[in-house]
Amino acid sequence: MAAVWSGLISAAIALGFAAAQQSTLHWFLIPVTLCGCLIGTDMVKWICNRLDLYDATGLIALLGYHFFFIAPLLGKLFRRKPRQSQAS
């Protein structure tokens, strides 16, 4: 059941990012969402108290969900082209 919830949460977040800005609608969205689904199962178990509060699996799952799912989406959303420096 945790895998289903993880998939729904990850898909909703990915679709939200894709709806927010068209530039996030990219091929990398599929593998990043799959990573979010995989690591999100442990996060959902930790949130639903199936894992202890200070269990290393749950804490690493929270960090991993941010590092492998949320951070790449934010990086793609806010990536801007660098300005060209003009010599004066």
N, C-alpha and C positions, 0 to 999 in steps of 0.2 A: 504494500500500500504506500510505503514511503517513496518508492520509485515513481508511482503515478503522480503523487503530489509534487515531487521534485520536477518531473517532466512538465507538469502544468505551470508551476511557478517559473521555471526557466523559459518556457515558450512564451508565457505572458510578458516577461521582462524583455525578451528578445523582440517580440512583436511591438512592444511599447517603444523600444529604441528605434526600430525600423519605421514606426509611424511618426516619431518625433522629428527625424531628419532622414531624408532620402539617401544620404551618403552612407548610412549604416546598413543599407540593403546591399550586401556584398556577399561573395561566396564564403567568406570566413565565418559568417553567421551560423552556418550548419555545424561545423566542428566545435565552435565555441559553445553553442547550445547543447551539444552532446556532452561536452566536458561539464557543463553546469548540471545536466541531468545526472551524470555519474557521481559527481562529488556531492551533489545536493541531497542524495538519499541519506547519507550520514548526517547531514545538517538537519533534515526533517526529523530523523530519529532523535537527534539531540534536542530539538525544539519541542517535540512531543513527549519528552521525558522518558524515552525508551533507553537512553544512555544517561549515565551519571552526569551531574553538573560539571564536574572537573575532569571528565573523561577526555583523554588526549585525542581520541578519535573525533569527538564532537567539536573540540576547539580547533583542531587542524582542518576539519571540514568547513568551519566558518571562514577561516583564513583562506583556504583553498577556493571556496566559492567566490570570494571577492577577487582573489588573485588570478584565477583561471577563467572566470566568467564575467564579473562586473567590470573589472579593470580594462580588459580588452575592448569591451563595448564603450566604456567612457573614453578610452584613448581614440577610438575611431570617431566617436561623436564630436570630440573637441579638437581633433587634429586640424590644424590650419597650415596652409602653405607659408613658409617663411618669407618675410619681405626681402626684396632685393635691395641690398645696400648700394647706394649711389655715392660714388666718390665725389666730393665737392672741391 
